[in-house]
Amino acid sequence: MGAASTILLKNTKGTLPLKKPVSLAIIGSDSAPPLRGPNGFTDRAGVDGTLAMAWGSGTTEFPYLISPLEAIQARAKQDHTSVSWHTLDWDTAGAKTRAKDKDVAIVFINSDSGEGYLTVDGNRGDRNNLTAWNNGDNLVREVASANSNTVVVVHSVGPIIMEPWIDNPNVTAVLWAGLPGQESGNALVDVLYGAVNPSAKLPYTIAKQRSDYGTEVVYDESNGIPHIPYSEGLFIDYRHFDKNNITPRFPFGFGLSYTTFSYANLRVSRSTNASTGSEVSGWEAGKVAPKVKGASLAPWLHAPYYDVSFDIKNTGQVVGHEVAQLYIQAPASANSPPNQLRGFARVALKPGQTQRVTLTLSRYDLSAWDVARQGWAKIDGQVGVTVGASSRDFRLKGIFA
């Protein structure tokens, strides 16, 4: 699970997967076993080693925790790779010394959060900012200044701003490992060395600056309870970025692979299993469903309506999974987000293999909530459809006729 959810964000110079390097350096406290043990903090409200779980009432006890440092050391022993490590985040001079002249330097950084009943390093629940914790940005920059093949591994509860170092040519690869759980180190080694080809995609947008998100942290409470008006409506995350023409660092749905994929032969057609009836004909005519309990769950609204089919081909040299994403585009008059995710499929392909993929959409997928009439109504006008590898990487385009 940890390996399958690891996202490859950058990979230049053929850095990953690693090919039995002669020497490597492991840098950062986030690589190491927690000093107090995996369950050393109440409800995980603190981190003094690798981050594998956020804090709060929904946490659990780790039965064990394999750190990246332990797992990489074990793999390096098999490969006869010399390993140096440095886990003092604020001692950047020591980190540079360890990283210098190594074939690869792997820097680990993190960012944590949880529920508001616990405060960690001045962060009451949510994070106070979107930067890496524990001097992470400086650590990456300093190591990259000493090693031209620096790999960054990020363990984080959500997006962080990477601008201080992401374009550094010496930062040759970035892996977003999220919160991988008890098998953290083993999962990471599988991806680093190519036993698992990364296939995960970003579940959120990573911006270039905090203000790009359009919202700020709510620092002041109202009678002990934060009041949030949600004035942004539907325009959150990638929908906000699309509406305001903001270029992100990494878009929603983005994720690289050790192989490549091509898309072809889009076909949009009415489903052969499409339902009929008075509700359907009314919806087709622009009416909304009767106001009855459970109307949003009506079977006819969620029954198959359109099939969107296309081919995906593995054009690279290794086995891989591609997560194809389907977005719809409502006309501007609908006042809807420019692009809305409506389906996806994870497809395993051998080198050279092509597979036909079909995603089925319902009337619900092609509806918008009519506030005045309090019901789901068919989107008025021509609706487009795109299929691709992220919310900003559309490979095929069509329309619902």
C-alpha positions in Angstrom: 0.0 0.0 0.0 2.8 2.4 0.9 4.6 1.8 -2.4 1.4 2.0 -4.5 0.6 5.4 -2.9 4.1 6.9 -3.5 4.1 9.7 -6.1 7.1 10.4 -8.4 7.1 14.2 -8.9 10.5 14.7 -10.6 13.0 12.3 -12.2 15.8 13.8 -14.3 19.1 12.3 -15.5 17.7 8.8 -15.1 18.3 9.0 -11.3 15.5 6.6 -10.4 15.3 3.7 -10.1 18.6 3.4 -8.3 21.1 1.0 -10.0 23.3 -0.3 -7.1 25.2 2.9 -6.4 28.7 2.5 -4.9 27.9 5.1 -2.2 25.0 7.0 -0.9 24.1 9.4 1.9 20.9 9.4 3.9 20.1 12.8 5.3 17.4 14.1 7.7 15.7 13.0 10.9 12.7 12.0 8.9 14.7 9.0 7.6 15.4 7.6 11.1 13.6 5.4 13.6 11.7 7.6 16.1 13.8 8.2 19.2 10.9 7.5 21.6 9.7 4.6 19.6 6.9 4.5 17.0 4.2 5.2 19.7 6.2 7.6 21.9 3.7 10.5 21.7 0.1 10.5 22.8 -2.1 10.1 19.7 1.1 10.6 17.7 1.2 14.3 18.7 4.9 14.7 17.9 7.6 13.3 15.7 11.2 12.7 16.5 12.0 10.4 13.6 10.3 9.4 10.4 6.7 10.6 9.9 4.3 7.7 9.0 1.0 8.8 10.6 -0.5 12.2 11.5 -1.8 13.0 15.0 -5.3 13.0 16.5 -8.1 10.8 17.8 -8.2 8.7 14.6 -4.6 7.4 15.1 -3.7 3.9 16.2 -0.8 2.1 17.8 2.0 1.0 15.4 2.7 -2.7 15.9 6.1 -1.8 14.4 7.6 0.8 12.2 10.3 0.2 9.5 12.1 3.5 9.0 13.6 4.4 5.6 17.1 4.4 7.1 16.8 0.8 8.3 15.3 -0.4 5.0 17.9 1.4 2.8 20.7 0.1 4.9 19.4 -3.4 4.5 19.2 -3.0 0.7 22.6 -1.3 0.5 24.1 -4.3 2.3 22.8 -6.6 -0.4 24.3 -4.3 -3.1 27.6 -3.7 -1.3 26.8 0.0 -1.2 28.6 2.2 1.2 26.1 4.2 3.3 26.6 7.4 5.3 23.8 9.1 7.3 23.2 12.3 9.1 20.0 12.9 11.1 20.6 16.4 12.6 18.4 18.7 10.5 19.9 21.9 11.7 23.5 20.9 11.2 23.6 21.6 7.5 27.4 21.7 7.5 27.5 18.1 8.8 24.9 17.1 6.2 27.0 18.6 3.4 30.0 16.7 4.6 28.1 13.4 4.6 26.6 14.1 1.1 29.8 15.2 -0.6 31.3 12.8 -3.2 28.5 10.2 -2.8 26.9 8.7 -5.9 23.5 9.7 -4.5 22.2 11.8 -1.5 18.7 11.1 -0.3 17.2 13.9 1.8 14.1 13.3 3.9 11.8 16.2 4.9 8.3 16.3 6.4 5.3 18.3 7.5 2.7 17.2 10.1 -0.7 18.2 11.4 -3.7 16.7 13.2 -6.7 17.6 15.4 -6.9 20.9 17.2 -7.1 19.4 20.7 -3.3 18.8 20.4 -0.6 21.3 19.7 2.7 20.4 18.2 5.5 23.0 17.8 3.0 25.8 18.0 0.7 24.1 15.4 -2.8 23.7 16.9 -4.2 21.0 14.7 -3.8 22.5 11.3 -0.4 23.7 10.1 0.5 27.4 10.5 2.2 27.4 7.1 2.9 25.2 4.1 6.7 24.9 4.5 8.7 21.9 5.4 9.3 21.4 9.1 12.7 21.1 10.9 14.7 23.3 8.5 13.7 21.1 5.6 14.1 23.6 2.8 17.6 24.7 3.9 18.6 21.1 4.4 17.7 20.3 0.8 19.5 23.3 -0.6 22.7 22.7 1.3 22.9 19.0 0.4 22.2 19.8 -3.2 25.0 22.3 -3.2 27.3 19.4 -2.2 25.9 16.6 -4.3 24.7 16.8 -7.9 22.5 13.8 -7.6 20.2 14.7 -4.7 16.9 12.8 -4.2 14.2 14.4 -2.0 11.6 12.2 -0.2 8.7 14.1 1.3 6.5 12.7 4.1 3.6 15.1 4.6 -0.1 15.4 5.5 -0.7 17.7 2.6 0.9 20.1 0.1 4.1 22.0 0.9 5.7 24.8 -1.1 8.8 23.4 -2.9 9.9 26.6 -4.7 13.1 27.1 -2.6 14.7 24.0 -4.2 12.5 22.2 -6.8 14.2 23.8 -9.9 17.7 23.2 -8.5 19.3 21.0 -11.2 21.1 19.1 -8.5 17.8 17.9 -7.2 17.3 15.2 -9.7 14.3 13.3 -8.2 11.5 13.9 -5.8 9.2 11.3 -4.3 6.1 12.2 -2.4 5.6 9.4 0.1 2.7 10.9 2.1 2.0 9.0 5.3 3.0 5.5 4.4 2.3 3.6 7.7 4.3 0.8 9.4 6.0 -0.5 6.3 7.3 3.0 5.4 10.9 2.1 4.7 10.3 -1.2 2.9 7.7 0.5 0.6 10.1 3.3 -0.2 12.9 0.9 -1.0 10.6 -0.9 -3.4 10.1 2.3 -5.3 13.6 3.7 -5.1 15.1 0.5 -6.5 12.4 -0.2 -9.1 10.8 -3.3 -7.6 7.6 -1.2 -7.8 7.0 1.3 -10.6 5.4 4.4 -9.0 1.9 5.0 -10.3 0.1 7.1 -7.7 -1.3 10.6 -8.6 -1.6 13.7 -6.5 -4.9 14.0 -4.7 -4.4 17.8 -4.4 -2.6 20.7 -6.2 0.9 21.7 -5.1 1.1 25.5 -5.6 4.1 27.7 -6.1 3.1 30.0 -3.3 0.6 29.9 -0.4 -1.5 32.8 -1.7 -2.2 30.8 -4.9 -4.7 28.7 -2.9 -6.9 31.7 -2.3 -7.6 30.9 1.3 -5.6 31.5 4.5 -5.4 29.7 7.8 -8.1 30.7 10.3 -6.2 31.8 13.3 -9.0 33.5 15.3 -11.9 31.6 16.7 -15.4 32.8 17.2 -16.8 31.7 20.6 -14.3 28.9 20.6 -15.6 27.5 17.2 -14.1 28.7 13.9 -16.7 30.0 11.5 -16.0 29.3 7.8 -18.4 30.7 5.2 -17.2 28.6 2.3 -17.6 31.5 0.0 -15.4 29.7 -2.6 -18.3 27.4 -3.4 -17.2 24.6 -5.8 -14.0 26.4 -6.7 -11.6 24.5 -4.5 -8.2 23.0 -5.3 -7.7 22.4 -9.0 -11.1 24.0 -9.8 -9.9 27.2 -8.1 -6.6 27.1 -10.0 -8.3 26.5 -13.4 -10.9 29.3 -12.8 -8.2 31.9 -12.0 -5.6 30.7 -14.6 -3.0 30.0 -11.9 -0.1 27.8 -12.9 0.7 25.3 -10.2 4.0 23.6 -9.4 2.3 20.2 -9.7 -1.3 19.9 -10.8 -4.0 17.7 -9.2 -3.7 14.2 -10.6 -0.1 14.5 -11.5 2.4 11.7 -11.1 5.3 10.3 -13.1 6.3 6.7 -13.9 9.4 4.8 -14.9 7.7 4.2 -18.2 5.6 6.2 -20.6 2.0 6.0 -21.9 0.1 7.2 -24.9 -3.7 7.7 -25.4 -5.7 7.2 -28.6 -9.1 6.5 -30.2 -11.6 8.4 -28.0 -15.2 7.4 -28.4 -18.2 8.9 -26.6 -21.5 7.0 -26.9 -24.8 6.6 -25.1 -24.7 3.6 -22.8 -26.7 0.5 -23.9 -27.8 0.2 -20.3 -29.3 3.7 -20.1 -32.5 3.9 -18.1 -35.8 5.4 -19.3 -39.0 6.8 -17.7 -40.8 10.0 -16.9 -38.0 11.3 -14.6 -35.5 10.7 -17.4 -37.5 12.5 -20.0 -38.2 15.4 -17.6 -34.5 15.7 -16.9 -33.7 15.7 -20.6 -36.1 18.5 -21.0 -34.4 20.6 -18.3 -36.7 19.8 -15.4 -35.5 18.8 -11.9 -36.6 15.6 -10.1 -39.6 15.8 -7.7 -38.7 17.0 -4.2 -38.9 13.8 -2.4 -36.8 12.2 0.3 -33.7 10.7 -1.2 -34.1 12.4 -4.6 -30.3 12.8 -5.0 -30.0 9.0 -4.7 -32.6 8.1 -7.3 -31.6 5.1 -9.3 -32.4 6.7 -12.7 -30.1 9.6 -11.8 -27.1 7.3 -11.2 -27.8 4.7 -13.9 -25.4 4.4 -16.9 -25.9 7.3 -19.4 -22.7 7.7 -21.5 -19.7 5.4 -22.1 -16.4 7.0 -22.8 -13.9 4.6 -24.3 -10.2 5.1 -25.3 -6.9 3.2 -25.7 -3.9 3.4 -23.4 -0.5 2.0 -24.6 2.6 1.4 -22.5 5.2 3.0 -24.8 8.2 2.4 -22.4 10.4 -0.4 -21.4 9.0 -1.6 -18.1 5.7 -2.8 -16.6 3.6 0.1 -15.2 0.2 1.3 -14.1 -1.4 4.4 -15.6 -4.2 6.2 -13.8 -6.3 7.7 -16.6 -8.6 10.6 -15.6 -11.8 11.8 -17.2 -12.9 15.4 -16.8 -16.0 17.2 -18.1 -16.1 20.8 -19.3 -19.5 22.6 -18.8 -20.2 25.8 -20.9 -19.3 29.1 -19.3 -23.0 29.9 -18.9 -23.3 27.1 -16.3 -21.0 29.0 -13.9 -19.3 25.7 -13.1 -15.6 24.8 -12.7 -13.8 24.7 -16.0 -12.8 21.1 -15.4 -14.5 18.6 -13.2 -13.2 15.1 -12.5 -15.8 12.5 -13.2 -14.0 9.2 -13.4 -10.6 7.5 -13.5 -9.2 4.0 -14.1 -5.9 2.4 -13.0 -4.6 0.2 -15.8 -1.7 -2.2 -15.6 0.3 -2.6 -18.9 3.3 -4.5 -20.0 5.8 -2.8 -22.4 4.1 -2.4 -25.8 0.7 -3.5 -24.5 -2.5 -1.6 -25.4 -5.7 -1.8 -23.5 -9.2 -0.5 -24.3 -10.7 1.4 -21.3 -14.3 2.3 -20.8 -15.5 4.8 -18.1 -19.3 5.1 -17.7 -21.0 8.3 -16.6 -24.4 8.8 -15.2 -26.9 11.7 -15.5 -25.7 12.8 -12.1 -22.2 13.3 -13.6 -23.7 15.6 -16.2 -25.9 17.5 -13.8 -25.6 20.7 -11.7 -27.5 21.6 -8.6 -30.2 24.2 -9.3 -30.4 26.3 -6.2 -33.7 28.0 -7.2 -35.5 24.8 -7.9 -33.6 22.7 -5.3 -32.8 19.8 -7.6 -30.4 18.2 -10.0 -30.8 19.6 -13.5 -29.1 18.7 -16.8 -26.2 21.1 -17.6 -27.6 23.4 -20.3 -25.5 23.6 -23.4 -22.7 21.5 -25.0 -20.6 19.6 -22.5 -17.0 18.6 -23.3 -15.0 15.6 -22.2 -11.3 15.2 -21.8 -9.1 12.2 -20.9 -5.6 12.4 -19.7 -2.9 12.0 -17.1 -3.7 14.9 -14.8 -6.0 17.9 -14.5 -3.6 19.8 -16.7 -2.5 17.1 -19.1 -5.3 16.3 -21.4 -4.5 13.8 -24.2 -8.0 13.3 -25.8 -10.9 15.6 -26.2 -14.5 15.1 -27.3 -18.1 16.2 -26.6 -21.3 14.6 -25.3 -23.6 14.8 -28.3 
